[in-house]
Amino acid sequence: MTTNDKIVQIPMSVRDIDECNPYFLLIKNDLYKNFVVFGQIINGLRKNAILKRAQKFLLLMVIKKPIDWFASPIQMGCLYSPLRRAPGIDHRYCQHHQPATLEENDRMTHMTPEIINEDKEQVLDKLALSDYINDDGQYDNKICNVFRSGVNVKCKISTYGFLATFLSCAVIVGFTELPCSEGSWLRRVLHHILTIKRFGQLPIAMCYDCACTLKLFIKKHFGTEDLKSTNFTQFLTDLTMAIDRFHVKNHTRQMCKTVMRPDHSSHHDVFKSINTQVAEQMFSYLSQFKNSFRGYNYPKSTIFFTVLFHLKNCKTTGIDSYDQAL
């Protein structure tokens, strides 16, 4: 769908997990890259992007690792499902993160695991809001009533879903699966945005339901080890952000009533005549597939999202899904 390739190798059986999953892992990165590039090309680059989060539920364990653009480790989560209860199996973990297996690997490689502060992401989120914290460490009454504090519980039924970015014309240009709770959501949002930008350009303006807190986070941490300052990440500081019209009425912070409104004069009409609720409308459509979303585990879920979103983009733009490499 997204390349000039005339021949594509696929597994002999789509029911054999042991055959399909390695194949999905092999193709998913290139497939996602082609999806992002194709989504931008078929509709041209619009001047606005809309970011939105959807959810489903699954028990998954949190892992942490360093990511490009962040010198310090970022909480991302493990996409694999935990194993079923069985003798010698810790049902809270997937096959790759069984404690006994990790301990054995550490002994064999003579490596000492890096000790990471469990509350780091929560601290980073709170630092971004330091101007709204009283001497007793609690948020004052000037804090926006709409914000997500880090939730960093290691073993829990956690929120699992995905972030998606739409152009103002409803074309989906990128998504990221979120396999852990809402803790660390700020840096995961930034990672989502920068991953899309790695494969192509993004608009100069963005609407998001918590754009106010995201803007404060960038202002506080840009240029630190928690958010590197590079020519590539400079895009974040230049990005015009506003809260979408559907959610802005619920925000009470002073900045939310002024510069974070999409129609504020400081934005120079960049959001004028833009449907900032396109993400809400699109997720109304995607909710039809919520039962299917729950039924797919990684890596099949990534392939399912990619194909589904590509077909939706084709329908939105009137392009035949059988056309190749436009």
N, C-alpha and C positions, 0 to 999 in steps of 0.2 A: 504493500500500500504506500509506503513512504520512500521507496528506492526504485532504481532502474533494474534491480535484479529480476531475472526471468525464472531462475530456479532457486528454490529455498529448501534446505534439508530440514525435515521434521522427524520426530520419533516415530517408530513403527506403530506404537500404541499410545494413545492419549490417556489410557486408563492406568498404565503402569507408572506409579509414582517414582520408582527408582530410575526409570528411563526419562520421564518428563522433567522432573525437578532439576537434574543437571543441565538439561537442554535449556530450560527457562533461565537458569542462572547464567548460562553462557551468552544468551542473546539479550537479556533484559536491559543492559546498559546502552547497547547500540540502538535497541528498539526505542528506548526513552529519548535518546539524543535525536533520532530521526523524527520522533513525535513532536518534540519541542520545535525543531527547525521547520518541519512541515506545517505546524500550526501557525507559525509566524509568516511563512511564505504565502500560504493560500489566502490569507486575508490582509497581507500587508501589515506593517507595524502601526497600531493605533496609539494615540497619545495617552491613554489611560489604562491602568490595570486594576483589577478588583481581586482582593485576596479573601478567601473564605475557608473555614474549617468545618469538616463534617465528622461524624463520630459513629463508631460501632463499638462493641464491647468484647473483650477477650482477655484472658489471664496471660500476661507476658512479663518477663523479667527485664529489668533495666540493666544495661551495660553502659560503659563510658569509654570514649576514645577520642584522641585528637582528630580534628577535622581541618581541612584547608581553611584559611582565613581566621582560624582560632588557634593560637599557640597553646592555650590551655585546653584540657579535655572538655568535651561537651557531652551532656547526657542525651543520648539518641535513642537507646532502646534496641532490643533484639527483635527482629521480625519473625523469627521462628516460634512456633507454638510450643508450649510446655509439653512434656511427655505425660502419658497416662500413668496412673498409679501402678507400680509393680515392685517386686522385691529388689532392693538395691538401687532404686530409681527415686530421685528427688523430683516429685511431680510439679514443683514450682519452676523448674528450669527446662529448657530445650535440650536436645541431644548434644549441642555444642558447648553448653555451659553447666553441665553437671559438675558439682563441686569436686567430686572424687576424680573426675577426668582432668579438671584444671589443675588440681594439686599434683597429680602425677606428671602432667606436662611441665609444670614448674620445676619439679625435681629433676626431670630428665634434661631440661635445658639450662638448669642452674640459674634461672632467672627469678628475681624477687618481684612479685606483683607491685605495681605502683599503688600507693595508698592515696585515695582521692577523697576529699572532703565531701560527704554525702549532701551537705547543705549548700554547696558552692553555687549552684544555679539559683537557689532561693535567695542567697546573699546578693548575687548580681542583680536579680530583679528588684530587690529592696533598695539597693544602692541607687538605682535609676530613679527611685522615688524619694530620695533622701530629703528633698526640700519639703516633703509632706509628712515627716516623722517627728513626733514630739520627743522631749527629753526622756520620757519613759519608754521609748522604743516603739510606741504604737503610732499608727497612722492618725493624723489629725483630721478634722472635719473638712479640710480643703482638698483631700484626696478625691480623685474621681471615683464615683460610685461604680464605674464599670472598669475593672481591671482584674487580671488573673495573677494571683500570687503563686509562686512555685509550690507544687505538691510533690514531695519527694519521698514517697513511701515505697520501700524496696519490694515488699511482697504484698500485693493487693490485686483486687479486680480493677484493672486500670482502663481508662478510656483509650480506645483504639480507633483511629480513623485516618483522615488524610487532610492535608492542606492542598488547596487548589488555587491557581491564579488564572483569572479570566481577563481577556481584553474586553473593552466596553461593548464590543459587538457580540459578546457571549462565546467567543472562541476560547477554548481552554488551551493554555500554552504551557502548563506544567502542573505537576502534583507531587506530593511527598507523603508517603505513608508514615503515620505517627504511632509507633507501637508501645507507647508508655503514657503515663499520666501527664497532666498538663504542666507539671514541673519542667522547667527549662524551655517553655514554649517560646520565649523571646528569641533566644539564639537559634532555635530550630526554625523559626520563621525566617530569620536572616539567612540561614543555611539554605532554606528552600528557595528564596529569591536569588541568591548568588549562584545556585546550581543551575537555574534556568538561564541566567545571564551568561554562564560559561559557554552555552551553545548558541547564543545569539543576543541581540539587543533586546532591551526591555523599555517600555514607555518611561517618560520622564515624571509621571505622576501616578500615585497609587491611592486607592481607598481601602480602608480596613476597619473593622468594627472596633479595634483597640489601637488605632494608629497613634493616639495620643501617648500611650505608654511606650509603644515601640519607638517613637521619635525621641522620647526622654532617654530611653535605653541607649540608643545610638549616640546621642549627645554626651552621655556619661562615660561610655566605655570605648568609643572609637579611639584608636591609637594605643590601646593597651593590649596585653597578651590575650585578653578575652575577646577582642575584636580588632584584628590587625588593621593598620593603616597602610594601604597599598594603592597603586594606580587602579587596580581592579575594584577594591572595596570602596574607593572614593565615591563611587556611584551612589552609595547609601546616604551619604551626607548631602548630596545634590538632589536627592529624590523628593519631590513635592508630595507630602502626605496629608490626607484628610480622612475624617470619619465619614462613612457612607451616610446618606440621608436617612436611611431606615433606622440606624442606631444612634445617630448624633443627638437626637432629641432626648435620649436617656442619659446622656453624659452631663455631669454637673460641674466639673472643674472649670476654672475661668478660661484656660486656654482652649478647652473644648467648646466653649460658647463663642469663641472668637476665631483664632487662626486655624483651628482644626475643623472648622465648618467648611464644607466643599464650596460654598458660595462666598467665602470671605474674600475681600478685595486683594489680599496678599497673594492669592493664587492666580490673579490676572486672568480669570475666566477659563482656566484650563479645564475645569470640571463643568463648564456651562453646557447645558443640553445633553449631559452625559447621564445615562441610566446607571446610577451607582448601586442599584439594587439587583443588578443582573445576576450576581452570585446567589442571592436568596432565591431568585426565580429559577435558576439552573438547578439548585439543590432540591427544589420541589420536584423537578423532573427526575433527578437521580435517586430520590427516595423510593421510586418504584422498584429499584434494584437492591433495596436494603437487605432483603433476605438472601440474595445472591452474594452480597458483600460478606455476610456473616459466614457463608459456606466455603469461602476460599481462604486457604492459608498461604503464606509466603513459601515459594516465590510465585505460585500461580496467581496470587492476588495482584501482583505487579503487572503481570501480562494481561489479566482481565481488565484492570483499570485502563491500561494503555490502549487496548483495542476498543473498549467501550467509549472512551473519551475521543479517540480518533473518529469513530463512526458518528458520534454526536457532532463533532466539528464539521464532518462532511455534510451532514444533514443541515446544520446551521448555515453553511455557506453555499449549499446547493451543488456541491461537487460530488460526482459519482465516486463512491468508495473504491471502485475498481480501477480508477485512473491511477497512474504511477508518476511519481517524481515531477510534479507540476513546477 
